[in-house]
């Protein structure tokens, strides 16, 4: 049974930082591509960042230079370091691997 469990979200002031984690079981991350997505209220889910099995990363233009995706193969865990947060980054953040999704973690950026 595949499980993806996100953590690390929270309430942060503009300009702040968080580190999101996605721990996997039942699937081996290093053999595939993983992504972080987000969905804000009333908006469609969008891809924020992805990392391939060869560690090639891609980012949405809106987060380039502020967000960093990484993976710890030994821990089978995906990370998203989010810096210089803006109110428009407020959303539920989900990790995805193949056809599997996590349950999401809420990030709220507000003063």
N, C-alpha and C positions, 0 to 999 in steps of 0.2 A: 504494500500500500504506500503510495507516494504522498508525502506531506511536505508542504512548504510553510514555514512559520516565520512571519515577519515580526520584528520588534524594533524599538528605538524611537518611535514617533513621540510627539508631545507638543506642548505649547511653547513657542519660542518667540522672542521679540525680533523685529526686523533687524537684519544684519547678523543674526545668530547662526548657530551651527547645530547639526544633529548628525548622528551616524546610525543609519538604518541597517538592520541585519536581516538576513533570510536564511534560516537553517533548514537544510533538506534532509529527508530520510526517504529511503526507497528509490532513490535516483542518484546517479553520480554526476555532479555538476560538470566535472572537467571534460566530459565527453560531448558536451553540447553547448548551445548558446543560451544565455540567460538574459533577462531584461528586467528593468524596473519601469513600471508604468504608474501613472497617477490619474485620478479622476476627481475633479472638483465638482461641487454641487451644480447640477444643471448642465454639465458639460460631458462630452464624450471622453472615454478613457484614452490616454495618449501615451506613447512611448517616450520615456525620459532618457534612458540610457541602456545600452546593451554591451555584452562582452561575449566574444566567441570562444570556442575551444582553443583557439590559438592566441587568446588574449588580445584580440583586436577589439577596440572599444569604439562606440559611436554614441553621440549625444544629440539631443534636441537642441536647436539653436538657442532656445530660451534659457538653457542651463549650462551651456558651454562656458568653461572657465570657473564655474561655481560648484558643480557637482562632479564627483569622481566615483566611478563604479570599479569594484575590485572583487576578487574571489580568492578565498583560502581553500585550496583543494584538500588539504589535510583535514580541515574541519568541515568540508562540504558546505561552506557558508558563503553567501553572496552579501556584499556590502554596498551601501551608497552613502558616501560622505557628502553632505549637503551644507554648503557654506554660503555666506552672504544672502541669507534667506530674505525673500520678499513676500509681502502679503499675497501676491498672486501665485505663490508656491503652495498655498494652502490647498490640501487635497488628501484623499486616501491614497497611500502609496502601496502598490502591489508588486510582488516579484512573480516572475513567470519563467518556467523552464519547459520547453516543448509545449505540450497541451495542458500543462498543470499550472494552477494559480494558487498563490497564498490567499489568506483571508484579508490581508491589508492592515496597514497601520496608519493612524491619523496623524497628519502634520498640520498644525495650525500656527500661522505666523501673524502675530497681532501684538500691538503695543497696549 
